[in-house]
Amino acid sequence: MRTTAVKFNKQNHPDFYKVLQKRINQYFIDNNLAKTANFNMKFKTTFMLSIYFVPLILMLTGVVSSFGLTTMLWALMGFGMSGIGLAIMHDANHGSYSRNKRVNEALGFTMNFIGGYHITWKIQHNVLHHSFTNVHEHDEDLDQKMFCMSPCQERKGFHKFQAFYATFLYSLLTVFRYLVKDFQQVKRYHEMNLLEGQGLTYRQAITQVVFYKAIYLVVTLILPLVLIDLPVWQILTGFFLMHIICSLVSAFVFQLAHVLEETHFYETDEHGNVDNNWAIHQLKTTANFSKGSSFFSWFIGGLNFQVEHHLFPNICHVHYRNLSPIVKATAEEYDVPYYQHDTFWSAMKSHFSLLHQLGGVKKERKLAA
């Protein structure tokens, strides 16, 4: 990963984002709305935390003790994990949940409840991904060693099978983050001087990672093994089922936003330049999907409206559905692409088709001009 900043072309349609911002701000003025969480968001927060913690409490207290019912509760916790990550922590760590910084920090900390580390998540997602979306060697979301996710990346022989093993590896996402990724990132972000931006030294960060992960392990695995009157293999089955569900939901939500046949991928020149205006770059590298499904959108934190999220990460996701027509109309007015798939399955097809192409199974995918 490079540490130098990407320089976007401010002369490329300079009025587009200014006009769009003005129209978005006017929407909130006209409707007398705050850009932060509303009652729907607060209810969702309670709901997601409940479907994660209540099943755990029911199991630890012995209220539910059969293998079948505990497995169902572990599965529910998996959806609770993904709900906390996608619908609570995500907004909070973008600072869009509340105007109160302490509220955002507290809810952003929930990343640690589900086995992650909020600091490395903020650096990878807010600093590297949102700033440099689909830019080779800058957007760390693309930097997955077992995958070729950009035409800029070196293709390995085993990548020809990536569309077949992708789902399996996606299912290990949260376990890998817990065991390996956060530790790797703390070291790497220290070397990139990115921990300093979060007010942390390397020693402080690594101490926090070990401490938070130890607590997570005790609460979600050791206590169940001690207190639940079931064989070890049955408890481990439920524990890993929880992680598999959360991993698959999280992985597909984010992959279907950027790694698709229609989205663009970029490299910088020797000076770090990209031809696009920043806002136009976000539109070219991002896509929406399944906009018609209200419950699906509610559950995944409005992240099927990724275009709106990338343009306005400081606005709470509960507003994205209503902002979408404004963004789309403005994009059409300025002849800027607005990518979207009508269904989740259509976006899935596009994602796996691209994996085939980038793996060398189909015709070569060209780098965006």
Phi, psi and omega in degrees: 000136176278154178253351179284150182283153173272137179254114180273155184276102183289347180273353181275105183048059185298336183276344187304305185289327178297315179295317181297315179301318180298318181291321178294315179298323180293326177301314181291326177293312183298326183260005178052051183243149170272153181279356183262195186296145174247191181299320179303317180293320180292322175296317180299320179301313178298317182296311183295318178295325182291316183285355172265311187274324182298313177301321179296317179296318179299324179284316183292330180271357177082006178298322176240128185221355180279155182298316182298313182289321179293325177297319177297321179291321175299319179297318178298321176297328177298318177290327176295319176302310181294324178296319176298315181293315187275326190251350179236293184304321184299309178296317183298318181285348170271354182076018185255357180287315185217158172285342181274116183300324181292325177295315178299317180295318181295314181285330175294332179293343180299345174304327180287338177292335185250022171094001179262194177223117190297331183289311180294326177298315181296321180292310181298313188277305185287314187278309187271314184286308183292325181286323190233047186306124177058028175260121184304134178066013175233320178273106185290343177298334180275344188274072181244111190302328182276359183230150166253106186248009179208145178294348178280341186275154178291133180267127176263161182301322183287348180294341179296343180257006190296329178293339181270324181263358184302311184299320179298313181291325176300326183291347180259008187307306186287327177294317179296319178299317182296313187276326192232306196300314182299322179293317177299317183292322178301315179296313183294317182290333172295315180293332179271003181062028180268338176294327180301324179295340177262007178072030184232145168271168178298317181297318179297316183294315183291327176295317179297315180303311181298316182296309182295321181288328176295316178297316179301316181297318180296312186290317188263348181230309184294313178299315175302321180295326182278319191263334183273127184276067178220157176301151182305318185295329179288322177292317178296324177300313179295318180300313181286330174299318177303313182291322179298314180298311180299318181298313183293317178299311183296314183299312183291324178301315183279325179292324182285356178268335189225332184256078183227166182299325185273338182288154185261155177231145188225155166239149174275160172278187185294344179259005179084017184272145169235140187292337187278150159298148185303313183294319179293324176301318179298321179291326181284339185251006187226149179219150172266164176204153174050048183290341183277349183265104184293315182294316180302314179297319179299316185291320184266020174070033177065015185277005165281351171258059185290330178300310180296322180295317182289330177281328184224065181293346179274002178253134180300142188296341182295347181263350189299320182302319181281338178278336185306313179299327179292315180296315182297315181295320180292320178298316179296322180298324182261010179057045178250137183294145174228097187274138177202149173245136183294328183231162175298319184290328176295318178293323177299316179300317180296319180297311183288331174296319178294320177302320175300312182298312183290337176279353178093005180285323178246186182300151185298136174275128182273148175289142180295145180284000000 
